[in-house]
Amino acid sequence: MAKKAQTVDGVSSTNPYEDLPKKAFWRPAIAERSMFDIAELWSPKFRIAPRAPVATFGSCFAQHIGNALKNRKFNWMIAETPPVGMSEEGAKLFNYNIFSARTANIYTTSLLRQWTSWALGHSSPPEEYWEKNGRFYDPFRPAIEPNGFATLEEMLLSREETIKAFRTCITDSHFFVFTLGLTESWFNQEQGYEYPMCPGTVAGEFDAEKHRFRNQTFEQVRSALADSIRMMRAANPKLRFILTVSPVPLTATKSDQHVLIATMYSKSVLRAVAGQIAENQKIVDYFPSYEIINSAVFRGSFFEPNMRGVNKRGVDFVMDHFFQGLVYQFGDYFSAGPSRPAASTKKLDEVCEEELLGAFGEKK
């Protein structure tokens, strides 16, 4: 029942802030707590049943979500499995079990739209390929095979298998988790398609006339993500989405800005897009991994010494909040912690093509 309005000199003392919970106020929610006791950062929209298939894609940080799901006995969807007999180390080397299919990192929402369009048959992949020392490289997954493919046919067949697997992730999963990573992107100016990395960095040759840099705007990022969601929902009307933003700073920037400023621009745009789409669509939720790692409240304690990589404690802290949010909202319907590996300060080995750009800075 709403409080009765009381008046002081004819002015009502009741206001919209009086009945808000503690989490709405900085002092009780933050200032009076240890940073490790800060809670209720996420109120999930959806109950994720442990058996519900969950597909994960996106930038480097997205890899930790899949592992956390698997460690807690949830149904992390793997639509493209390694060959029988391949070791765990070999599977990782060849980019299996990193994401739900071997797409490698999908850094931008426009790349997500491109993969979605291919998977659902709205467009076809370009015929472009890269060759180096007699080996063949996929321009859209340039580091997927450590030493390239032996033949062009092998490369094309591998890409086709990944496109099929990506389609399966769309049509058969219940939840699609996507981590937005970058606004900076490289396009083929003549044909309009996008590369995950600038040609000539991992493989291929850079052509200044053909390859164009684009630092995407809010509307470009939003439009591509909205298109992707629309296409996926048309193929699977029951599919729901959880968006996150990678907390990992840029390795390098092609913009004219300092890399710190470029990072803040990129993450601000991505966070605003994810927030707006989650706010406007009931089928989309937003999980604050970016805020948990980057907020000043946590004092940079979850970064490696290079202030870029997220350490093991940071990853565990983020994923604990994810599952604790589910428990708080929907009840203790699964074990929220015992199956998780013990916290460790061991450096995490992400598979992240963007890291390779750092080598060019070392030459300066």
Secondary structure, DSSP 8 states (H G I E B T S, - for coil): ------EETTEE---TTTT--GGGSHIIIIITS-GGG-------SS---TTS-EEEEESGGGHHHHHHHHHTT--B--SS---TT--HHHHHHTT-SSSSSS-----SHHHHHHHHHHHTTSS------EEETTEEE-TTSTTSSTT-BSSHHHHHHHHHHHHHHHHHHHHH-SEEEEEE--SEEEEETTT--EESS-TTTSSS---TTTEEEEE--HHHHHHHHHHHHHHHHHH-TT-EEEEEE-----S---SSS-HHHHHHHHHHHHHHHHHHHHHH-TTEEE--HHHHHHSGGGTTTTB-TTSSSB-HHHHHHHHHHHHHHHHHHH-S-S-SSTTS------------GGGGGHHHHTT-
